[in-house]
């Protein structure tokens, strides 16, 4: 999961690649982002809430 053991490297790389691909393919016009918001559903997120908050914040600041 993103941020396990404090390691955000693969998640950050994923975001960098995602945003680079979106920009290089001119996919930003009209783009609306909805950052995943269901950390309370155990089937989707089995880590501590603070780890989800960190993940959400990383996404938010990268999108901005």
C-alpha positions in Angstrom: 0.0 0.0 0.0 1.2 3.6 -0.5 3.4 4.7 2.3 4.0 1.3 3.9 6.9 1.5 6.3 7.2 5.2 5.4 8.2 4.4 1.8 6.4 6.6 -0.7 8.9 6.1 -3.5 6.8 3.9 -5.7 3.6 5.9 -5.1 5.4 9.2 -5.9 6.8 7.6 -9.1 3.4 6.5 -10.1 2.0 10.0 -9.6 4.9 11.5 -11.6 4.3 9.1 -14.5 0.5 9.6 -14.4 0.8 13.3 -14.6 3.5 13.3 -17.2 1.4 11.0 -19.4 -1.7 13.1 -18.9 0.2 16.3 -19.9 2.0 14.7 -22.8 -1.3 13.4 -24.3 -3.0 16.8 -23.9 -5.6 15.3 -21.5 -5.9 18.2 -19.1 -8.8 20.2 -20.7 -11.9 19.8 -18.6 -10.2 17.4 -16.2 -11.8 17.0 -12.8 -10.1 15.1 -10.1 -11.7 13.1 -7.3 -9.1 11.7 -4.9 -10.2 8.4 -3.5 -12.1 9.0 -0.3 -13.2 5.7 1.3 -10.5 4.8 3.8 -13.2 3.5 6.2 -14.0 0.5 3.9 -11.6 -2.2 5.1 -11.8 -4.1 1.8 -10.1 -1.1 0.1 -7.8 0.3 2.8 -6.4 -1.8 5.7 -3.8 0.7 6.9 -4.0 3.4 9.6 -6.0 6.5 8.9 -2.9 8.7 9.2 -1.4 6.8 6.3 -4.4 7.5 4.1 -4.4 11.2 5.1 -0.7 11.3 4.0 -1.6 9.6 0.7 -4.5 12.0 0.1 -2.3 15.0 0.8 0.4 13.8 -1.5 -2.2 13.5 -4.3 -3.8 16.8 -3.5 -0.5 18.8 -3.7 0.7 17.0 -6.8 -2.6 17.8 -8.6 -2.5 21.5 -7.6 
